[in-house]
Amino acid sequence: MTSQVRGGQLARLLGQWHALPGRRRSPDYAALAAAVRGLIADGRLPLGVRLPAERELAEALRISRTTVTAAYRELRESGHLTSRRGAGSWTTLPGGHRVASSGLWTPQDDLDMIDLGIAALAAPPELIPATRAATEDLPRYLGSAGYHPTGIIELREAIARSYADRGLPTSPEQIMVTNGTQHALDLVLRLALAPGGSVLVESPTYPNALAALAARRARIATHGLAVDAAWDADLLLASIRQSRPKLAYLIPDFQNPTGHLMPVELRERLVGAAHAAGTDLVIDESFVDLPLDGTPVPPPAATFDRHSRVITIGGLSKPYWGGLRIGWVRASAPQVQRLAAARIGVDMSSPVLDQLVAVHLLAEASTIVAARRAQLAHQRDALLAALAERLPQWRVTVPRGGVTLWVELDGPISSALARAAEEVGVRLAPGPRFGLDGTLERFLRLPFTLPAADLIEAVQRIAAVRYDLDRAGRPQWREPSVIA
Ligand SMILES: Cc1ncc(COP(=O)(O)O)c(C=O)c1O
C-alpha cells in the first residue's frame, strides 16, 4: 500500500474536485475537503496515507495555500485527517471506524442507519434450537483435542450429501470445512495461485474476492457482465483460451452482484475450455440455495469435471447466517489433503461447536431454506416496487435468485449518490466497489436482505438525495450573459 501521496498524484485523484455534483455554492476549501472525504469513502485514498504538505498540494492544484490549510483543518475536524507536528497528516476515519480492505464499510452500531452495504440476512429462528441441540452433542467430542483440520466427519458427510442430492456424487474426503466461504477462497488461492499469478474474474464481482486476490498480488483480467445480458459465452471462452489464466474465479449461481444464473451449456463448455487452457476454475456457490420463483438451478460446474480442474467453494452465510462462519471447499481428496496441510499454518481447524450447529441446520435445510426463499422473494418485490415508483428512470433486471439487485442508474453517479445517501442514513455499496479500476459508476448494488419496510424507507431516502444531486449538478459555469 502507498504510504505517502505526492501533490501531483493527489491532484490527479481529485480530478474536477471544484465542480463535483453536490457542491452547490460551498467555498473552495469546503469543496476540497469534501472531495478528499469522497476519495477516502470510495477507498481510492487508503487509510493511513500521508497527504502532501499544504504548500505542495496548493502548487499542484494551483490554488492558495490558505485554501489547503482550511481544507486540512476541516478534514481534521471531521476526523478524516490526523496530523502530528513533524510527522505530517495522514488519512483516517471519524471515530476510529475502519474500512475493510475491500473498501466496504464495516458495520457500525448506528441504529438509525439502514445498511444496504451488506448483502446477508439476519439469523433464522431455527438457529437457537440448533445451537441448543449442538451443545447436547458436544460431549461426544470433548474427549479429544478437538482439532479437525478438514472438519468434523458428520458435517463433511452432510455437505457431501447435499452435493449428491444435486446430482454430484461426493465423498466426505472431498470436503474441507472452513471458517466461511471467504476463508475457503483464501486457502484455495494459497494452494492454487503463486504470488503474481494470473486470474480471470467477472466484472462486476464480489469485492472481498478481489481483496483476497490482491493479497496474492494476482494479475487480474476481467470478463464484463451487463445488467440484462449475463456471460457472453464466446468472449468468456475466448479469453480463457487466449490468455490461459492460471485460475478463474466465477460465481455462476445468482452472481454477486448481478444475480445472473449461468446456463448449463456454458458450464459444460467452460470446464472444457479451462481444462484445455490449463486453468483451474474456482466456482463460488454462495447463493446456490437461493433460487426464487421456483427457478431451476443447473447442475454444478464440477459435474462436467473429469480432471480435477474445478474447485467448488460454498457456505452457510447466505442461506443461514453469516455469523456462524461455516464454509467449505469441495475438491479432489488429494487437493483437500493439501488444503488441510496449508491450513495448519493458518488457523488449524474450525470450532467444533459451530460445526455441530451447522449439522443441525443442514438436517432441516428444506424447511429453513424454503422460508428464506419466500422471505427474499417478498423483499425483492417490495424493493422493485419502491424503485419503480420512486426512481423509475433506473433500470433493473429482476434476478431469479440470490439476494441483490444490480441497478443501472441514470448517470455515472454511484459514488456521489452513496456519499449523499450516507448523510440521510442509508449506507450503499456503489458500483466501483465491484470492479477494479474505478469504473462501474453507473451501477449500484441493492441487496434485498433487510425487512421490506426498511427497503422502502431506504428507497425514499435515496430518491430524495438523487433529486438533490440533480439540483446541485446544474452547470457550474454559465455562459457570460451578453450586455448590450
Ligand atoms: C460471492 C460471495 N462469496 C463469498 C462470500 C463470503 O461468504 P462467507 O461469509 O461465507 O465468508 C460472500 C458474501 O457476501 C459472497 O457474496
Ligand as a Chemical Component Dictionary entry (heavy atoms), coordinates in Angstrom:
data_LIG
# 
_chem_comp.id                   LIG 
_chem_comp.type                 NON-POLYMER 
_chem_comp.pdbx_formal_charge   0 
_chem_comp.three_letter_code    LIG 
# 
loop_
_chem_comp_atom.comp_id 
_chem_comp_atom.atom_id 
_chem_comp_atom.alt_atom_id 
_chem_comp_atom.type_symbol 
_chem_comp_atom.charge 
_chem_comp_atom.model_Cartn_x 
_chem_comp_atom.model_Cartn_y 
_chem_comp_atom.model_Cartn_z 
_chem_comp_atom.pdbx_ordinal 
LIG C1 C1 C 0 -19.858 -14.452 -3.716 1  
LIG C2 C2 C 0 -19.507 -14.492 -2.269 2  
LIG N1 N1 N 0 -18.503 -15.273 -1.855 3  
LIG C3 C3 C 0 -18.143 -15.314 -0.563 4  
LIG C4 C4 C 0 -18.793 -14.561 0.381  5  
LIG C5 C5 C 0 -18.319 -14.632 1.805  6  
LIG O1 O1 O 0 -19.079 -15.528 2.498  7  
LIG P1 P1 P 0 -18.731 -16.039 3.967  8  
LIG O2 O2 O 0 -19.495 -15.167 4.910  9  
LIG O3 O3 O 0 -19.207 -17.445 3.963  10 
LIG O4 O4 O 0 -17.270 -15.924 4.153  11 
LIG C6 C6 C 0 -19.855 -13.750 0.006  12 
LIG C7 C7 C 0 -20.534 -12.910 1.000  13 
LIG O5 O5 O 0 -21.132 -11.918 0.653  14 
LIG C8 C8 C 0 -20.219 -13.710 -1.360 15 
LIG O6 O6 O 0 -21.203 -12.913 -1.783 16 
# 
loop_
_chem_comp_bond.comp_id 
_chem_comp_bond.atom_id_1 
_chem_comp_bond.atom_id_2 
_chem_comp_bond.value_order 
_chem_comp_bond.pdbx_ordinal 
LIG C1 C2 SING 1  
LIG C2 N1 SING 2  
LIG C2 C8 DOUB 3  
LIG N1 C3 DOUB 4  
LIG C3 C4 SING 5  
LIG C4 C5 SING 6  
LIG C4 C6 DOUB 7  
LIG C5 O1 SING 8  
LIG O1 P1 SING 9  
LIG P1 O2 DOUB 10 
LIG P1 O3 SING 11 
LIG P1 O4 SING 12 
LIG C6 C7 SING 13 
LIG C6 C8 SING 14 
LIG C7 O5 DOUB 15 
LIG C8 O6 SING 16 
# 
